[in-house]
Amino acid sequence: MKAKEFNEWFPVGTAVIYTDDFGKEHHTNTRSVAWELGHGEAVVNLLGRTGGHSLERIKVLESHQA
């Protein structure tokens, strides 16, 4: 999903599950709008985590899907 599309569907504060490098799932919320890195990967900031995280590792909780 592209950053623009993610931002249209899901506002800052959306509840998500983030899967880390080890396959562990973390329940958290977005804390920024999504953006695309220079090579095109879409990322978003998450509460309690540093840096941008790939939208490919983000699953929006069903209760927050549009």
PDBQT receptor file of N, H, CA, C and O in Angstrom, charges set to zero:
ATOM      1  N   MET A   1       0.849  -1.173   0.000  1.00  0.00    +0.000 N 
ATOM      2  CA  MET A   1       0.000   0.000   0.000  1.00  0.00    +0.000 C 
ATOM      3  C   MET A   1       0.895   1.238   0.000  1.00  0.00    +0.000 C 
ATOM      4  O   MET A   1       1.888   1.298   0.725  1.00  0.00    +0.000 OA
ATOM      5  N   LYS A   2       0.542   2.195  -0.798  1.00  0.00    +0.000 N 
ATOM      6  H   LYS A   2      -0.265   2.146  -1.387  1.00  0.00    +0.000 HD
ATOM      7  CA  LYS A   2       1.276   3.459  -0.849  1.00  0.00    +0.000 C 
ATOM      8  C   LYS A   2       0.926   4.320   0.359  1.00  0.00    +0.000 C 
ATOM      9  O   LYS A   2      -0.144   4.164   0.947  1.00  0.00    +0.000 OA
ATOM     10  N   ALA A   3       1.824   5.228   0.729  1.00  0.00    +0.000 N 
ATOM     11  H   ALA A   3       2.694   5.355   0.251  1.00  0.00    +0.000 HD
ATOM     12  CA  ALA A   3       1.615   6.093   1.890  1.00  0.00    +0.000 C 
ATOM     13  C   ALA A   3       0.359   6.938   1.732  1.00  0.00    +0.000 C 
ATOM     14  O   ALA A   3      -0.411   7.077   2.682  1.00  0.00    +0.000 OA
ATOM     15  N   LYS A   4       0.141   7.501   0.559  1.00  0.00    +0.000 N 
ATOM     16  H   LYS A   4       0.767   7.388  -0.213  1.00  0.00    +0.000 HD
ATOM     17  CA  LYS A   4      -1.025   8.359   0.344  1.00  0.00    +0.000 C 
ATOM     18  C   LYS A   4      -2.318   7.582   0.596  1.00  0.00    +0.000 C 
ATOM     19  O   LYS A   4      -3.235   8.092   1.240  1.00  0.00    +0.000 OA
ATOM     20  N   GLU A   5      -2.391   6.373   0.098  1.00  0.00    +0.000 N 
ATOM     21  H   GLU A   5      -1.646   5.959  -0.425  1.00  0.00    +0.000 HD
ATOM     22  CA  GLU A   5      -3.581   5.535   0.280  1.00  0.00    +0.000 C 
ATOM     23  C   GLU A   5      -3.775   5.195   1.766  1.00  0.00    +0.000 C 
ATOM     24  O   GLU A   5      -4.892   5.269   2.279  1.00  0.00    +0.000 OA
ATOM     25  N   PHE A   6      -2.695   4.824   2.448  1.00  0.00    +0.000 N 
ATOM     26  H   PHE A   6      -1.788   4.764   2.031  1.00  0.00    +0.000 HD
ATOM     27  CA  PHE A   6      -2.774   4.512   3.875  1.00  0.00    +0.000 C 
ATOM     28  C   PHE A   6      -3.313   5.721   4.640  1.00  0.00    +0.000 C 
ATOM     29  O   PHE A   6      -4.193   5.581   5.489  1.00  0.00    +0.000 OA
ATOM     30  N   ASN A   7      -2.788   6.894   4.340  1.00  0.00    +0.000 N 
ATOM     31  H   ASN A   7      -2.073   7.008   3.650  1.00  0.00    +0.000 HD
ATOM     32  CA  ASN A   7      -3.205   8.113   5.050  1.00  0.00    +0.000 C 
ATOM     33  C   ASN A   7      -4.665   8.465   4.788  1.00  0.00    +0.000 C 
ATOM     34  O   ASN A   7      -5.337   9.007   5.666  1.00  0.00    +0.000 OA
ATOM     35  N   GLU A   8      -5.161   8.165   3.596  1.00  0.00    +0.000 N 
ATOM     36  H   GLU A   8      -4.616   7.725   2.882  1.00  0.00    +0.000 HD
ATOM     37  CA  GLU A   8      -6.567   8.440   3.287  1.00  0.00    +0.000 C 
ATOM     38  C   GLU A   8      -7.504   7.544   4.090  1.00  0.00    +0.000 C 
ATOM     39  O   GLU A   8      -8.602   7.963   4.456  1.00  0.00    +0.000 OA
ATOM     40  N   TRP A   9      -7.076   6.319   4.363  1.00  0.00    +0.000 N 
ATOM     41  H   TRP A   9      -6.184   5.979   4.065  1.00  0.00    +0.000 HD
ATOM     42  CA  TRP A   9      -7.920   5.348   5.061  1.00  0.00    +0.000 C 
ATOM     43  C   TRP A   9      -7.746   5.367   6.570  1.00  0.00    +0.000 C 
ATOM     44  O   TRP A   9      -8.704   5.144   7.310  1.00  0.00    +0.000 OA
ATOM     45  N   PHE A  10      -6.516   5.634   7.035  1.00  0.00    +0.000 N 
ATOM     46  H   PHE A  10      -5.737   5.816   6.434  1.00  0.00    +0.000 HD
ATOM     47  CA  PHE A  10      -6.214   5.468   8.456  1.00  0.00    +0.000 C 
ATOM     48  C   PHE A  10      -5.554   6.718   9.037  1.00  0.00    +0.000 C 
ATOM     49  O   PHE A  10      -4.435   7.057   8.654  1.00  0.00    +0.000 OA
ATOM     50  N   PRO A  11      -6.231   7.402   9.950  1.00  0.00    +0.000 N 
ATOM     51  CA  PRO A  11      -5.668   8.612  10.557  1.00  0.00    +0.000 C 
ATOM     52  C   PRO A  11      -4.587   8.284  11.585  1.00  0.00    +0.000 C 
ATOM     53  O   PRO A  11      -4.460   7.140  12.022  1.00  0.00    +0.000 OA
ATOM     54  N   VAL A  12      -3.815   9.295  11.964  1.00  0.00    +0.000 N 
ATOM     55  H   VAL A  12      -3.918  10.224  11.610  1.00  0.00    +0.000 HD
ATOM     56  CA  VAL A  12      -2.838   9.148  13.039  1.00  0.00    +0.000 C 
ATOM     57  C   VAL A  12      -3.589   8.669  14.285  1.00  0.00    +0.000 C 
ATOM     58  O   VAL A  12      -4.667   9.173  14.598  1.00  0.00    +0.000 OA
ATOM     59  N   GLY A  13      -3.019   7.707  14.982  1.00  0.00    +0.000 N 
ATOM     60  H   GLY A  13      -2.143   7.297  14.728  1.00  0.00    +0.000 HD
ATOM     61  CA  GLY A  13      -3.648   7.149  16.172  1.00  0.00    +0.000 C 
ATOM     62  C   GLY A  13      -4.357   5.835  15.928  1.00  0.00    +0.000 C 
ATOM     63  O   GLY A  13      -4.904   5.244  16.859  1.00  0.00    +0.000 OA
ATOM     64  N   THR A  14      -4.357   5.363  14.678  1.00  0.00    +0.000 N 
ATOM     65  H   THR A  14      -3.913   5.843  13.921  1.00  0.00    +0.000 HD
ATOM     66  CA  THR A  14      -5.007   4.097  14.343  1.00  0.00    +0.000 C 
ATOM     67  C   THR A  14      -4.328   2.945  15.071  1.00  0.00    +0.000 C 
ATOM     68  O   THR A  14      -3.100   2.867  15.111  1.00  0.00    +0.000 OA
ATOM     69  N   ALA A  15      -5.124   2.053  15.643  1.00  0.00    +0.000 N 
ATOM     70  H   ALA A  15      -6.122   2.116  15.610  1.00  0.00    +0.000 HD
ATOM     71  CA  ALA A  15      -4.601   0.864  16.328  1.00  0.00    +0.000 C 
ATOM     72  C   ALA A  15      -4.117  -0.144  15.292  1.00  0.00    +0.000 C 
ATOM     73  O   ALA A  15      -4.827  -0.467  14.340  1.00  0.00    +0.000 OA
ATOM     74  N   VAL A  16      -2.888  -0.637  15.496  1.00  0.00    +0.000 N 
ATOM     75  H   VAL A  16      -2.311  -0.374  16.270  1.00  0.00    +0.000 HD
ATOM     76  CA  VAL A  16      -2.281  -1.573  14.556  1.00  0.00    +0.000 C 
ATOM     77  C   VAL A  16      -1.529  -2.664  15.304  1.00  0.00    +0.000 C 
ATOM     78  O   VAL A  16      -1.285  -2.563  16.506  1.00  0.00    +0.000 OA
ATOM     79  N   ILE A  17      -1.170  -3.704  14.569  1.00  0.00    +0.000 N 
ATOM     80  H   ILE A  17      -1.368  -3.786  13.593  1.00  0.00    +0.000 HD
ATOM     81  CA  ILE A  17      -0.246  -4.723  15.059  1.00  0.00    +0.000 C 
ATOM     82  C   ILE A  17       0.990  -4.634  14.175  1.00  0.00    +0.000 C 
ATOM     83  O   ILE A  17       0.895  -4.710  12.950  1.00  0.00    +0.000 OA
ATOM     84  N   TYR A  18       2.139  -4.473  14.798  1.00  0.00    +0.000 N 
ATOM     85  H   TYR A  18       2.216  -4.411  15.793  1.00  0.00    +0.000 HD
ATOM     86  CA  TYR A  18       3.418  -4.397  14.096  1.00  0.00    +0.000 C 
ATOM     87  C   TYR A  18       4.169  -5.707  14.328  1.00  0.00    +0.000 C 
ATOM     88  O   TYR A  18       4.289  -6.155  15.468  1.00  0.00    +0.000 OA
ATOM     89  N   THR A  19       4.674  -6.325  13.263  1.00  0.00    +0.000 N 
ATOM     90  H   THR A  19       4.577  -5.962  12.336  1.00  0.00    +0.000 HD
ATOM     91  CA  THR A  19       5.468  -7.549  13.368  1.00  0.00    +0.000 C 
ATOM     92  C   THR A  19       6.943  -7.184  13.237  1.00  0.00    +0.000 C 
ATOM     93  O   THR A  19       7.368  -6.635  12.221  1.00  0.00    +0.000 OA
ATOM     94  N   ASP A  20       7.721  -7.493  14.280  1.00  0.00    +0.000 N 
ATOM     95  H   ASP A  20       7.376  -7.938  15.106  1.00  0.00    +0.000 HD
ATOM     96  CA  ASP A  20       9.140  -7.116  14.274  1.00  0.00    +0.000 C 
ATOM     97  C   ASP A  20       9.993  -8.124  13.485  1.00  0.00    +0.000 C 
ATOM     98  O   ASP A  20       9.465  -9.065  12.891  1.00  0.00    +0.000 OA
ATOM     99  N   ASP A  21      11.304  -7.916  13.488  1.00  0.00    +0.000 N 
ATOM    100  H   ASP A  21      11.733  -7.152  13.971  1.00  0.00    +0.000 HD
ATOM    101  CA  ASP A  21      12.234  -8.757  12.729  1.00  0.00    +0.000 C 
ATOM    102  C   ASP A  21      12.231 -10.219  13.175  1.00  0.00    +0.000 C 
ATOM    103  O   ASP A  21      12.650 -11.098  12.422  1.00  0.00    +0.000 OA
ATOM    104  N   PHE A  22      11.766 -10.477  14.384  1.00  0.00    +0.000 N 
ATOM    105  H   PHE A  22      11.426  -9.763  14.996  1.00  0.00    +0.000 HD
ATOM    106  CA  PHE A  22      11.778 -11.828  14.934  1.00  0.00    +0.000 C 
ATOM    107  C   PHE A  22      10.413 -12.506  14.845  1.00  0.00    +0.000 C 
ATOM    108  O   PHE A  22      10.229 -13.618  15.338  1.00  0.00    +0.000 OA
ATOM    109  N   GLY A  23       9.455 -11.820  14.207  1.00  0.00    +0.000 N 
ATOM    110  H   GLY A  23       9.605 -10.916  13.806  1.00  0.00    +0.000 HD
ATOM    111  CA  GLY A  23       8.124 -12.380  14.042  1.00  0.00    +0.000 C 
ATOM    112  C   GLY A  23       7.183 -12.124  15.210  1.00  0.00    +0.000 C 
ATOM    113  O   GLY A  23       6.050 -12.607  15.213  1.00  0.00    +0.000 OA
ATOM    114  N   LYS A  24       7.645 -11.366  16.205  1.00  0.00    +0.000 N 
ATOM    115  H   LYS A  24       8.565 -10.974  16.203  1.00  0.00    +0.000 HD
ATOM    116  CA  LYS A  24       6.805 -11.051  17.363  1.00  0.00    +0.000 C 
ATOM    117  C   LYS A  24       5.860  -9.909  17.002  1.00  0.00    +0.000 C 
ATOM    118  O   LYS A  24       6.254  -8.935  16.361  1.00  0.00    +0.000 OA
ATOM    119  N   GLU A  25       4.605 -10.049  17.427  1.00  0.00    +0.000 N 
ATOM    120  H   GLU A  25       4.284 -10.840  17.947  1.00  0.00    +0.000 HD
ATOM    121  CA  GLU A  25       3.609  -9.013  17.146  1.00  0.00    +0.000 C 
ATOM    122  C   GLU A  25       3.487  -8.052  18.324  1.00  0.00    +0.000 C 
ATOM    123  O   GLU A  25       3.488  -8.465  19.483  1.00  0.00    +0.000 OA
ATOM    124  N   HIS A  26       3.382  -6.760  18.005  1.00  0.00    +0.000 N 
ATOM    125  H   HIS A  26       3.381  -6.424  17.063  1.00  0.00    +0.000 HD
ATOM    126  CA  HIS A  26       3.266  -5.710  19.012  1.00  0.00    +0.000 C 
ATOM    127  C   HIS A  26       2.016  -4.892  18.716  1.00  0.00    +0.000 C 
ATOM    128  O   HIS A  26       1.861  -4.369  17.612  1.00  0.00    +0.000 OA
ATOM    129  N   HIS A  27       1.124  -4.781  19.697  1.00  0.00    +0.000 N 
ATOM    130  H   HIS A  27       1.250  -5.206  20.594  1.00  0.00    +0.000 HD
ATOM    131  CA  HIS A  27      -0.066  -3.938  19.557  1.00  0.00    +0.000 C 
ATOM    132  C   HIS A  27       0.345  -2.514  19.891  1.00  0.00    +0.000 C 
ATOM    133  O   HIS A  27       0.913  -2.259  20.953  1.00  0.00    +0.000 OA
ATOM    134  N   THR A  28       0.062  -1.592  18.993  1.00  0.00    +0.000 N 
ATOM    135  H   THR A  28      -0.399  -1.799  18.130  1.00  0.00    +0.000 HD
ATOM    136  CA  THR A  28       0.461  -0.198  19.173  1.00  0.00    +0.000 C 
ATOM    137  C   THR A  28      -0.466   0.686  18.339  1.00  0.00    +0.000 C 
ATOM    138  O   THR A  28      -1.490   0.221  17.838  1.00  0.00    +0.000 OA
ATOM    139  N   ASN A  29      -0.107   1.951  18.194  1.00  0.00    +0.000 N 
ATOM    140  H   ASN A  29       0.725   2.328  18.601  1.00  0.00    +0.000 HD
ATOM    141  CA  ASN A  29      -0.873   2.903  17.382  1.00  0.00    +0.000 C 
ATOM    142  C   ASN A  29       0.082   3.689  16.516  1.00  0.00    +0.000 C 
ATOM    143  O   ASN A  29       1.252   3.863  16.858  1.00  0.00    +0.000 OA
ATOM    144  N   THR A  30      -0.424   4.166  15.388  1.00  0.00    +0.000 N 
ATOM    145  H   THR A  30      -1.375   4.025  15.111  1.00  0.00    +0.000 HD
ATOM    146  CA  THR A  30       0.400   5.039  14.556  1.00  0.00    +0.000 C 
ATOM    147  C   THR A  30       0.560   6.375  15.274  1.00  0.00    +0.000 C 
ATOM    148  O   THR A  30      -0.342   6.819  15.984  1.00  0.00    +0.000 OA
ATOM    149  N   ARG A  31       1.713   7.010  15.084  1.00  0.00    +0.000 N 
ATOM    150  H   ARG A  31       2.446   6.648  14.507  1.00  0.00    +0.000 HD
ATOM    151  CA  ARG A  31       1.929   8.330  15.683  1.00  0.00    +0.000 C 
ATOM    152  C   ARG A  31       2.337   9.379  14.647  1.00  0.00    +0.000 C 
ATOM    153  O   ARG A  31       2.774  10.477  14.990  1.00  0.00    +0.000 OA
ATOM    154  N   SER A  32       2.185   9.016  13.380  1.00  0.00    +0.000 N 
ATOM    155  H   SER A  32       1.830   8.124  13.101  1.00  0.00    +0.000 HD
ATOM    156  CA  SER A  32       2.467   9.958  12.300  1.00  0.00    +0.000 C 
ATOM    157  C   SER A  32       1.663   9.534  11.081  1.00  0.00    +0.000 C 
ATOM    158  O   SER A  32       1.059   8.462  11.045  1.00  0.00    +0.000 OA
ATOM    159  N   VAL A  33       1.675  10.402  10.093  1.00  0.00    +0.000 N 
ATOM    160  H   VAL A  33       2.165  11.273  10.121  1.00  0.00    +0.000 HD
ATOM    161  CA  VAL A  33       1.166   9.988   8.788  1.00  0.00    +0.000 C 
ATOM    162  C   VAL A  33       2.246   9.120   8.148  1.00  0.00    +0.000 C 
ATOM    163  O   VAL A  33       3.416   9.209   8.520  1.00  0.00    +0.000 OA
ATOM    164  N   ALA A  34       1.868   8.304   7.212  1.00  0.00    +0.000 N 
ATOM    165  H   ALA A  34       0.917   8.232   6.909  1.00  0.00    +0.000 HD
ATOM    166  CA  ALA A  34       2.836   7.480   6.481  1.00  0.00    +0.000 C 
ATOM    167  C   ALA A  34       3.535   8.336   5.425  1.00  0.00    +0.000 C 
ATOM    168  O   ALA A  34       2.980   9.330   4.957  1.00  0.00    +0.000 OA
ATOM    169  N   TRP A  35       4.743   7.949   5.058  1.00  0.00    +0.000 N 
ATOM    170  H   TRP A  35       5.194   7.141   5.438  1.00  0.00    +0.000 HD
ATOM    171  CA  TRP A  35       5.480   8.618   3.990  1.00  0.00    +0.000 C 
ATOM    172  C   TRP A  35       6.308   7.581   3.248  1.00  0.00    +0.000 C 
ATOM    173  O   TRP A  35       6.486   6.458   3.718  1.00  0.00    +0.000 OA
ATOM    174  N   GLU A  36       6.806   7.967   2.098  1.00  0.00    +0.000 N 
ATOM    175  H   GLU A  36       6.662   8.880   1.716  1.00  0.00    +0.000 HD
ATOM    176  CA  GLU A  36       7.614   7.044   1.294  1.00  0.00    +0.000 C 
ATOM    177  C   GLU A  36       9.078   7.453   1.316  1.00  0.00    +0.000 C 
ATOM    178  O   GLU A  36       9.424   8.623   1.147  1.00  0.00    +0.000 OA
ATOM    179  N   LEU A  37       9.922   6.460   1.529  1.00  0.00    +0.000 N 
ATOM    180  H   LEU A  37       9.640   5.510   1.666  1.00  0.00    +0.000 HD
ATOM    181  CA  LEU A  37      11.361   6.679   1.510  1.00  0.00    +0.000 C 
ATOM    182  C   LEU A  37      11.814   6.894   0.065  1.00  0.00    +0.000 C 
ATOM    183  O   LEU A  37      11.039   6.680  -0.866  1.00  0.00    +0.000 OA
ATOM    184  N   GLY A  38      13.048   7.311  -0.121  1.00  0.00    +0.000 N 
ATOM    185  H   GLY A  38      13.679   7.485   0.636  1.00  0.00    +0.000 HD
ATOM    186  CA  GLY A  38      13.567   7.597  -1.449  1.00  0.00    +0.000 C 
ATOM    187  C   GLY A  38      13.442   6.450  -2.434  1.00  0.00    +0.000 C 
ATOM    188  O   GLY A  38      13.259   6.681  -3.630  1.00  0.00    +0.000 OA
ATOM    189  N   HIS A  39      13.535   5.228  -1.958  1.00  0.00    +0.000 N 
ATOM    190  H   HIS A  39      13.684   5.040  -0.987  1.00  0.00    +0.000 HD
ATOM    191  CA  HIS A  39      13.428   4.062  -2.843  1.00  0.00    +0.000 C 
ATOM    192  C   HIS A  39      11.986   3.573  -2.979  1.00  0.00    +0.000 C 
ATOM    193  O   HIS A  39      11.737   2.560  -3.632  1.00  0.00    +0.000 OA
ATOM    194  N   GLY A  40      11.032   4.289  -2.365  1.00  0.00    +0.000 N 
ATOM    195  H   GLY A  40      11.235   5.112  -1.834  1.00  0.00    +0.000 HD
ATOM    196  CA  GLY A  40       9.619   3.991  -2.572  1.00  0.00    +0.000 C 
ATOM    197  C   GLY A  40       8.917   3.214  -1.479  1.00  0.00    +0.000 C 
ATOM    198  O   GLY A  40       7.695   3.074  -1.525  1.00  0.00    +0.000 OA
ATOM    199  N   GLU A  41       9.656   2.694  -0.479  1.00  0.00    +0.000 N 
ATOM    200  H   GLU A  41      10.649   2.808  -0.442  1.00  0.00    +0.000 HD
ATOM    201  CA  GLU A  41       9.006   1.945   0.597  1.00  0.00    +0.000 C 
ATOM    202  C   GLU A  41       8.195   2.884   1.480  1.00  0.00    +0.000 C 
ATOM    203  O   GLU A  41       8.688   3.933   1.894  1.00  0.00    +0.000 OA
ATOM    204  N   ALA A  42       6.954   2.508   1.769  1.00  0.00    +0.000 N 
ATOM    205  H   ALA A  42       6.554   1.655   1.433  1.00  0.00    +0.000 HD
ATOM    206  CA  ALA A  42       6.082   3.312   2.626  1.00  0.00    +0.000 C 
ATOM    207  C   ALA A  42       6.295   2.906   4.078  1.00  0.00    +0.000 C 
ATOM    208  O   ALA A  42       6.315   1.721   4.411  1.00  0.00    +0.000 OA
ATOM    209  N   VAL A  43       6.456   3.915   4.939  1.00  0.00    +0.000 N 
ATOM    210  H   VAL A  43       6.440   4.877   4.668  1.00  0.00    +0.000 HD
ATOM    211  CA  VAL A  43       6.709   3.686   6.359  1.00  0.00    +0.000 C 
ATOM    212  C   VAL A  43       5.849   4.614   7.203  1.00  0.00    +0.000 C 
ATOM    213  O   VAL A  43       5.292   5.590   6.698  1.00  0.00    +0.000 OA
ATOM    214  N   VAL A  44       5.742   4.299   8.511  1.00  0.00    +0.000 N 
ATOM    215  H   VAL A  44       6.194   3.507   8.921  1.00  0.00    +0.000 HD
ATOM    216  CA  VAL A  44       4.975   5.113   9.453  1.00  0.00    +0.000 C 
ATOM    217  C   VAL A  44       5.649   5.018  10.820  1.00  0.00    +0.000 C 
ATOM    218  O   VAL A  44       6.277   4.006  11.130  1.00  0.00    +0.000 OA
ATOM    219  N   ASN A  45       5.525   6.059  11.636  1.00  0.00    +0.000 N 
ATOM    220  H   ASN A  45       5.015   6.882  11.384  1.00  0.00    +0.000 HD
ATOM    221  CA  ASN A  45       6.013   6.026  13.009  1.00  0.00    +0.000 C 
ATOM    222  C   ASN A  45       4.972   5.366  13.891  1.00  0.00    +0.000 C 
ATOM    223  O   ASN A  45       3.770   5.513  13.670  1.00  0.00    +0.000 OA
ATOM    224  N   LEU A  46       5.447   4.628  14.904  1.00  0.00    +0.000 N 
ATOM    225  H   LEU A  46       6.423   4.508  15.084  1.00  0.00    +0.000 HD
ATOM    226  CA  LEU A  46       4.568   3.918  15.828  1.00  0.00    +0.000 C 
ATOM    227  C   LEU A  46       4.851   4.334  17.262  1.00  0.00    +0.000 C 
ATOM    228  O   LEU A  46       5.994   4.633  17.608  1.00  0.00    +0.000 OA
ATOM    229  N   LEU A  47       3.823   4.355  18.095  1.00  0.00    +0.000 N 
ATOM    230  H   LEU A  47       2.895   4.112  17.814  1.00  0.00    +0.000 HD
ATOM    231  CA  LEU A  47       3.998   4.666  19.506  1.00  0.00    +0.000 C 
ATOM    232  C   LEU A  47       4.898   3.626  20.158  1.00  0.00    +0.000 C 
ATOM    233  O   LEU A  47       4.721   2.425  19.954  1.00  0.00    +0.000 OA
ATOM    234  N   GLY A  48       5.863   4.092  20.941  1.00  0.00    +0.000 N 
ATOM    235  H   GLY A  48       6.007   5.068  21.107  1.00  0.00    +0.000 HD
ATOM    236  CA  GLY A  48       6.749   3.194  21.668  1.00  0.00    +0.000 C 
ATOM    237  C   GLY A  48       7.883   2.605  20.854  1.00  0.00    +0.000 C 
ATOM    238  O   GLY A  48       8.626   1.762  21.357  1.00  0.00    +0.000 OA
ATOM    239  N   ARG A  49       8.032   3.024  19.620  1.00  0.00    +0.000 N 
ATOM    240  H   ARG A  49       7.429   3.708  19.212  1.00  0.00    +0.000 HD
ATOM    241  CA  ARG A  49       9.095   2.497  18.759  1.00  0.00    +0.000 C 
ATOM    242  C   ARG A  49       9.753   3.680  18.034  1.00  0.00    +0.000 C 
ATOM    243  O   ARG A  49       9.095   4.678  17.740  1.00  0.00    +0.000 OA
ATOM    244  N   THR A  50      11.039   3.560  17.753  1.00  0.00    +0.000 N 
ATOM    245  H   THR A  50      11.573   2.749  17.992  1.00  0.00    +0.000 HD
ATOM    246  CA  THR A  50      11.740   4.626  17.054  1.00  0.00    +0.000 C 
ATOM    247  C   THR A  50      11.811   4.324  15.563  1.00  0.00    +0.000 C 
ATOM    248  O   THR A  50      11.788   3.165  15.147  1.00  0.00    +0.000 OA
ATOM    249  N   GLY A  51      11.897   5.373  14.779  1.00  0.00    +0.000 N 
ATOM    250  H   GLY A  51      11.916   6.314  15.117  1.00  0.00    +0.000 HD
ATOM    251  CA  GLY A  51      12.075   5.233  13.338  1.00  0.00    +0.000 C 
ATOM    252  C   GLY A  51      10.790   4.912  12.597  1.00  0.00    +0.000 C 
ATOM    253  O   GLY A  51       9.731   4.712  13.192  1.00  0.00    +0.000 OA
ATOM    254  N   GLY A  52      10.920   4.871  11.278  1.00  0.00    +0.000 N 
ATOM    255  H   GLY A  52      11.780   5.034  10.794  1.00  0.00    +0.000 HD
ATOM    256  CA  GLY A  52       9.788   4.520  10.437  1.00  0.00    +0.000 C 
ATOM    257  C   GLY A  52       9.710   3.015  10.252  1.00  0.00    +0.000 C 
ATOM    258  O   GLY A  52      10.735   2.345  10.130  1.00  0.00    +0.000 OA
ATOM    259  N   HIS A  53       8.497   2.486  10.230  1.00  0.00    +0.000 N 
ATOM    260  H   HIS A  53       7.664   3.030  10.329  1.00  0.00    +0.000 HD
ATOM    261  CA  HIS A  53       8.291   1.046  10.099  1.00  0.00    +0.000 C 
ATOM    262  C   HIS A  53       7.477   0.765   8.847  1.00  0.00    +0.000 C 
ATOM    263  O   HIS A  53       6.469   1.420   8.582  1.00  0.00    +0.000 OA
ATOM    264  N   SER A  54       7.928  -0.214   8.088  1.00  0.00    +0.000 N 
ATOM    265  H   SER A  54       8.747  -0.746   8.304  1.00  0.00    +0.000 HD
ATOM    266  CA  SER A  54       7.320  -0.549   6.812  1.00  0.00    +0.000 C 
ATOM    267  C   SER A  54       5.838  -0.880   6.960  1.00  0.00    +0.000 C 
ATOM    268  O   SER A  54       5.441  -1.607   7.871  1.00  0.00    +0.000 OA
ATOM    269  N   LEU A  55       5.036  -0.343   6.062  1.00  0.00    +0.000 N 
ATOM    270  H   LEU A  55       5.358   0.247   5.322  1.00  0.00    +0.000 HD
ATOM    271  CA  LEU A  55       3.612  -0.665   6.066  1.00  0.00    +0.000 C 
ATOM    272  C   LEU A  55       3.388  -2.143   5.781  1.00  0.00    +0.000 C 
ATOM    273  O   LEU A  55       2.329  -2.680   6.105  1.00  0.00    +0.000 OA
ATOM    274  N   GLU A  56       4.368  -2.805   5.181  1.00  0.00    +0.000 N 
ATOM    275  H   GLU A  56       5.228  -2.369   4.918  1.00  0.00    +0.000 HD
ATOM    276  CA  GLU A  56       4.247  -4.241   4.923  1.00  0.00    +0.000 C 
ATOM    277  C   GLU A  56       4.229  -5.044   6.220  1.00  0.00    +0.000 C 
ATOM    278  O   GLU A  56       3.776  -6.189   6.232  1.00  0.00    +0.000 OA
ATOM    279  N   ARG A  57       4.720  -4.453   7.313  1.00  0.00    +0.000 N 
ATOM    280  H   ARG A  57       5.088  -3.523   7.302  1.00  0.00    +0.000 HD
ATOM    281  CA  ARG A  57       4.747  -5.129   8.613  1.00  0.00    +0.000 C 
ATOM    282  C   ARG A  57       3.623  -4.647   9.540  1.00  0.00    +0.000 C 
ATOM    283  O   ARG A  57       3.566  -5.026  10.710  1.00  0.00    +0.000 OA
ATOM    284  N   ILE A  58       2.742  -3.818   9.006  1.00  0.00    +0.000 N 
ATOM    285  H   ILE A  58       2.789  -3.511   8.055  1.00  0.00    +0.000 HD
ATOM    286  CA  ILE A  58       1.659  -3.245   9.791  1.00  0.00    +0.000 C 
ATOM    287  C   ILE A  58       0.346  -3.902   9.405  1.00  0.00    +0.000 C 
ATOM    288  O   ILE A  58       0.026  -4.029   8.223  1.00  0.00    +0.000 OA
ATOM    289  N   LYS A  59      -0.404  -4.316  10.401  1.00  0.00    +0.000 N 
ATOM    290  H   LYS A  59      -0.145  -4.213  11.361  1.00  0.00    +0.000 HD
ATOM    291  CA  LYS A  59      -1.756  -4.828  10.170  1.00  0.00    +0.000 C 
ATOM    292  C   LYS A  59      -2.701  -3.953  10.986  1.00  0.00    +0.000 C 
ATOM    293  O   LYS A  59      -2.581  -3.868  12.209  1.00  0.00    +0.000 OA
ATOM    294  N   VAL A  60      -3.636  -3.307  10.304  1.00  0.00    +0.000 N 
ATOM    295  H   VAL A  60      -3.734  -3.376   9.311  1.00  0.00    +0.000 HD
ATOM    296  CA  VAL A  60      -4.611  -2.462  10.989  1.00  0.00    +0.000 C 
ATOM    297  C   VAL A  60      -5.629  -3.372  11.671  1.00  0.00    +0.000 C 
ATOM    298  O   VAL A  60      -6.139  -4.313  11.063  1.00  0.00    +0.000 OA
ATOM    299  N   LEU A  61      -5.918  -3.087  12.934  1.00  0.00    +0.000 N 
ATOM    300  H   LEU A  61      -5.504  -2.323  13.428  1.00  0.00    +0.000 HD
ATOM    301  CA  LEU A  61      -6.906  -3.888  13.639  1.00  0.00    +0.000 C 
ATOM    302  C   LEU A  61      -8.265  -3.704  12.985  1.00  0.00    +0.000 C 
ATOM    303  O   LEU A  61      -8.628  -2.586  12.623  1.00  0.00    +0.000 OA
ATOM    304  N   GLU A  62      -9.018  -4.779  12.830  1.00  0.00    +0.000 N 
ATOM    305  H   GLU A  62      -8.722  -5.688  13.124  1.00  0.00    +0.000 HD
ATOM    306  CA  GLU A  62     -10.282  -4.760  12.096  1.00  0.00    +0.000 C 
ATOM    307  C   GLU A  62     -11.248  -3.689  12.573  1.00  0.00    +0.000 C 
ATOM    308  O   GLU A  62     -11.961  -3.091  11.767  1.00  0.00    +0.000 OA
ATOM    309  N   SER A  63     -11.276  -3.444  13.871  1.00  0.00    +0.000 N 
ATOM    310  H   SER A  63     -10.696  -3.929  14.526  1.00  0.00    +0.000 HD
ATOM    311  CA  SER A  63     -12.209  -2.461  14.398  1.00  0.00    +0.000 C 
ATOM    312  C   SER A  63     -11.890  -1.043  13.931  1.00  0.00    +0.000 C 
ATOM    313  O   SER A  63     -12.704  -0.136  14.102  1.00  0.00    +0.000 OA
ATOM    314  N   HIS A  64     -10.687  -0.846  13.333  1.00  0.00    +0.000 N 
ATOM    315  H   HIS A  64     -10.026  -1.584  13.195  1.00  0.00    +0.000 HD
ATOM    316  CA  HIS A  64     -10.280   0.467  12.855  1.00  0.00    +0.000 C 
ATOM    317  C   HIS A  64     -10.211   0.551  11.339  1.00  0.00    +0.000 C 
ATOM    318  O   HIS A  64      -9.799   1.578  10.799  1.00  0.00    +0.000 OA
ATOM    319  N   GLN A  65     -10.603  -0.500  10.650  1.00  0.00    +0.000 N 
ATOM    320  H   GLN A  65     -10.937  -1.334  11.089  1.00  0.00    +0.000 HD
ATOM    321  CA  GLN A  65     -10.563  -0.456   9.188  1.00  0.00    +0.000 C 
ATOM    322  C   GLN A  65     -11.780   0.280   8.667  1.00  0.00    +0.000 C 
ATOM    323  O   GLN A  65     -12.883   0.160   9.199  1.00  0.00    +0.000 OA
ATOM    324  N   ALA A  66     -11.549   1.046   7.610  1.00  0.00    +0.000 N 
ATOM    325  H   ALA A  66     -10.652   1.143   7.178  1.00  0.00    +0.000 HD
ATOM    326  CA  ALA A  66     -12.658   1.808   7.004  1.00  0.00    +0.000 C 
ATOM    327  C   ALA A  66     -13.473   0.922   6.092  1.00  0.00    +0.000 C 
ATOM    328  O   ALA A  66     -14.445   1.382   5.493  1.00  0.00    +0.000 OA
TER     329      ALA A  66
